[in-house]
Amino acid sequence: MLTETFLLLVAAGFLAGFIDAIAGGGGLITVPALLIGGVDPLTALGTNKLQSLFGSGSASLAYARKGHVDLKKLGPTALLSFAGAVLGALGAQVLSTDVLKTILPALLIAIALFFAFKPGLSDEDAGRRLSPVVFALVVVPLIGAYDGLFGPGTGSFFMLAFVTLAGFGVLKATAHTKLLNFASNVGGFVVFAATGGVLWKLGLAMGVAQFVGARVGAGFAMRFGSKIIRPLLVVTCLALATKLLLG
């Protein structure tokens, strides 16, 4: 791989980390960048899983250090996200994702409209609709399984679940989303690394850049809260939906 291409992919990792730490959807940048850089589709997905670990992990640490998420308290729930992703990734070896590709754009557009027009969304917590136990045992593994099976929009689905079902404020939902998304990334990567190709040198270099980008993005999110998270989440969902519709 040419040095210029390698450096451009590393830069894409930084940008993806910044956006993903705030609104999710970093794969919208890195996967197409890897494909344009000449990486075959299967290896691009595996390499993307590797580098995305750094971004979600970095953002999780940043939010935890500022007290927005308790890593130890959320640990068991993160394990459920991990387990769901492992099952989803195993399922991806034998199941078709055509149905998901068909309905996902509509779901992402719906999420974008919700965060764009729902009144009263802020960084303040609201009423919880599901008990913590039901949320952890049912909702989290399902979204984790989706991440392992398909992936795009996972952060948006976690955000929607935390806001609408757990009653979290936007910033708190973002912080908790990053940890659960990190766990599902690990679960998917474990399976993918064992069954698919990974460009380790490139993936690690992009991962370091994404780690730094995620720290910067998390800082922006904690500073500006819902004022930056809401619009960026809307734009990210619409951009991902558009990409899936256009192919």
N, C-alpha and C positions, 0 to 999 in steps of 0.2 A: 504494500500500500504506500502511495506517495506521501511524503512528509506533509505537504499542504493539505491533503485530504484528511490525514490523521489529526492535524491541528484543528481543522474545521469541525470535525466530529467531536473533539474535546470541547470546543466552544459551544457546540449544540448541547452537550451535556450540562454545561454551566447554565445556559438559558433554560433548559428543561427543569433543572433543579430549582431555579428561582420561581418559575411558574407553578411547578408541582407543589412546592411548599405552601403556596397560598391557595391554589384552587384545584390542584390535581391536573391530570392530563399531560404530564411531561412526555409520555410516550408518543403523543401527537407530534412532537418535535424530533425525538431521537430515532424512532423506527423509520420514518421516511428518510431521515438524514443518513442512516446506515444503508438503506437500500440505494439511495442516490450515490453513496460512496462506493458502491460496487459489492456490498456484502449480500450473499444469497439470503432469501427470505427466512429459512429455518435458522441459520446462524445469526441473522439479525435479531430474531425474537429471543434467542438464548442470550446473546450479548446484551440486549436491552434489559433483560431480567437481572443480569449481573450488575450493570451500572446503576439501575434504578434502586438497588438496595442501599446505595450510598446516600442518595437523595432523601428517601423516606426515613432512613436511619438518622441522618444529620438533622432533618427537621424535627423528628421526634425528640432528640436530645435537646435541641434548642428550646422547644416548647416546655419540656420537662424542667429545664434549668430555671425557667422563669415562673414555674409553678402552675402552668396551664394544664398539665396532665401528670398524674401520679403513675410512674412506670410500674412500680411494684403492685399497686392496687389493680391496674388494668392488665397486668401480666396474664392471669388466667383467661381473660377474654381474648387477648392477643393469641394465645395458644389455640383457641377455637378458630380464630381466623386462619392461622397457619394450617390447622388440620383440614379446614374446608378447602383451602387452596391446593393442598396435596391431593385430595380426592378429585377436585376439579381438573387439575393437571393430568392426573391419571385418566380421567374421563376423556380429556382432549385427545388422547392417543387413539380412541376408538369411536368417539361421537362426532357427528357433523355439527358445525357451528353456523350453518346457513340460516336457521331460524333466528338465532341471536343477531346475525348481521342484518336481518330484515327488520326486526322490531327495535333494535337499539337506537337508531337515529330518532325515532319518535319519542322514546323514553328520555333521551338526552335533551331534546327540545322541550319536553314537558318540565324537566328539572330546571332548565334555563328560564322558562317562563315563571316557574314558581319563585325562584330567587330574585327575578327581576321585578315581579309585581306583587308578591305577597306582602301585605302591610304588617307592620309591627316587628319585622325581623331586625334583630340587633344583637349586641353581644351579651344581653341579659338572658338568663335561663327562663323558660316558660314551663307550662304544665306537661308532665310526662304522661304518655299514652300507653306505654308498656312498662311492666316491671323490669328492673335490671336483670333478673334471672332469665325471663323470657327473651329479652333483647339479646342477651349474651348467647343463649343456647339455640336460638332460632335465627334471628336476623343476621348476626355476625358470621356464622358458618356459611350461610347462603351466599352472602356477598363475597366471602373469601373463596368459595367454590367457583363463583362467577369469575373472579380474578384468575384463578388457576386454569379455568376452561377457556376463557376468551380474553378478558383483561381491560379493554378500553372503557374508561368512565368509572372504574372502581371507586376512585376517590370521591367522585360526584355522588355515587350511590351511598357511600358511607356518610357523606355530609348530609344528604337528604334524610337518611335514617336517624342520625343523631338529632337533627333539628326538629323533625316532625314527630318522631316516636319517643325519643329520649328527652325531648324538651330542652336541649342544650342551646346556648347562645351561639352565634356564628363563629366567634373566635375559639371558644371551647370545643365546638364541634370539629373545627379544623385541626386543632391540636390532637384530639383523640383519633381523628381519621388517619393522621399520619402514622401513628403507632400501629393501628390495625392494618393499614395498607403495607407497612413495612413487614409485618408478620406474614401477610398473604404473599408478598413478594418473595420472602424467604421460602415459603412452602412451594410456590410455583417454580422457583429457581432450583430447588433440590431435585425435583423431578426432571426438569428440563436439562439440567447439567448431566444427569445420568442417561438421558435418552437422545439429546440433541447436541448440536455444535455450539461452542462458545469461543469467541476470540478473546482470550484472557488478557493479553497485553492491552488491546484497545478498550475492552470493557472496564479494566481497572483504571486506565487513564481517564476515561469518560466519567467513571465513578468518582474519582477524586475531584474533578471539575464540578460534578453534580453535587457533591458534598458541600463545596464552597458556595455554589449557587443557592442551595437549599437553606444554608445558614443566612444568607442575605435576604432571601425571600421570606423566611420565617420572621426575621427582624422587621421587615416591612409590615407583615401581617399583624404582628404584636403591637406595632406602633400605631397603625391606622385602623385595625380591627375590621368591622363589617364594611366600612367605607371603601376599602380596597378589595376585600374578599368577595363581596357580592358581585360587583361588576366583572371582575376577572373570572369568577366561576361561570357567569352567564356567557361571556365571550368564549371561554374554553369549551363549554358544552356545545355551543352552536358550531364552533370550528370543528370539533370532533364529529358531530352529526353530519356536517357538510362533507367532511372527508370520507366518511363511511358511505354516504349516498353517492358520491362521485366515483368511489372505488379507488 
